[in-house]
Amino acid sequence: MRVLAVVSGPVRTDRIAALLRSRAEAEFGDPGRRRESTSKWPMVGAARAEACADPMVFAASARASYISGAVLTIDGGIGARA
């Protein structure tokens, strides 16, 4: 049996877009400045769904059959800067 964990950062969804607009409104007084609210993130902005899904598909595949007990962090470097 293999056990893997995935830690994902923000992924581009309608919910995340609304959250980023709300954050920009609170921070800058302008929801259109949402890119500025993520400018300190290493990869600047939320990930495309495929950027998270592709590594997960690989991790679940036979090509990764010897990987177990690992945590796959797909967060664009956000966790590394802490």
C-alpha positions in Angstrom: 0.0 0.0 0.0 1.2 3.5 -0.9 0.3 6.6 1.0 0.9 10.1 -0.5 -0.3 13.5 0.6 -0.7 16.5 -1.6 -0.4 20.1 -0.3 -1.8 22.5 -2.8 -1.5 26.3 -2.9 -4.2 28.5 -4.4 -5.7 27.2 -7.7 -7.4 29.5 -10.2 -11.1 29.0 -9.6 -14.0 31.4 -9.3 -13.8 31.2 -5.5 -10.1 32.1 -5.4 -10.6 34.9 -8.0 -13.4 36.4 -5.7 -11.1 36.0 -2.7 -8.2 37.8 -4.4 -10.5 40.6 -5.6 -11.8 41.0 -2.0 -8.3 41.0 -0.7 -7.2 43.7 -3.2 -10.3 45.8 -2.3 -9.3 45.7 1.4 -5.6 46.2 0.7 -5.7 48.8 -2.1 -9.3 50.0 -2.3 -9.5 48.6 -5.8 -10.5 45.0 -6.6 -8.9 45.3 -10.0 -5.4 45.4 -8.4 -5.6 41.7 -7.4 -2.3 40.9 -9.1 -0.6 43.3 -6.7 -2.0 41.4 -3.7 -0.2 38.3 -4.9 3.0 40.0 -6.0 5.0 38.7 -3.0 4.1 35.1 -3.9 7.1 33.5 -5.5 5.2 32.4 -8.7 2.8 35.5 -8.5 -0.7 34.3 -8.7 -2.8 31.2 -8.4 -1.9 28.0 -10.3 -3.7 26.7 -13.3 -5.6 23.5 -12.3 -3.4 21.5 -14.7 -0.3 22.7 -12.8 -1.6 20.8 -9.7 -3.4 18.0 -11.5 -0.4 16.8 -13.6 1.9 16.0 -10.7 -0.9 14.3 -8.9 -1.6 12.1 -11.9 2.1 11.2 -12.1 2.1 10.4 -8.4 -0.8 8.1 -8.8 0.7 6.3 -11.8 2.8 3.2 -12.1 5.8 5.3 -12.9 5.8 6.6 -9.3 5.1 3.2 -7.8 8.1 3.3 -5.5 7.1 6.6 -4.0 5.4 6.2 -0.6 5.1 8.2 2.6 5.8 11.5 0.7 4.2 14.9 0.8 3.9 16.5 -2.6 3.8 20.2 -2.2 2.4 22.1 -5.2 2.2 25.7 -4.0 4.4 27.7 -6.3 7.0 28.2 -3.6 4.6 29.9 -1.1 5.5 27.4 1.7 9.3 27.8 1.0 9.4 31.4 1.9 7.9 31.0 5.4 
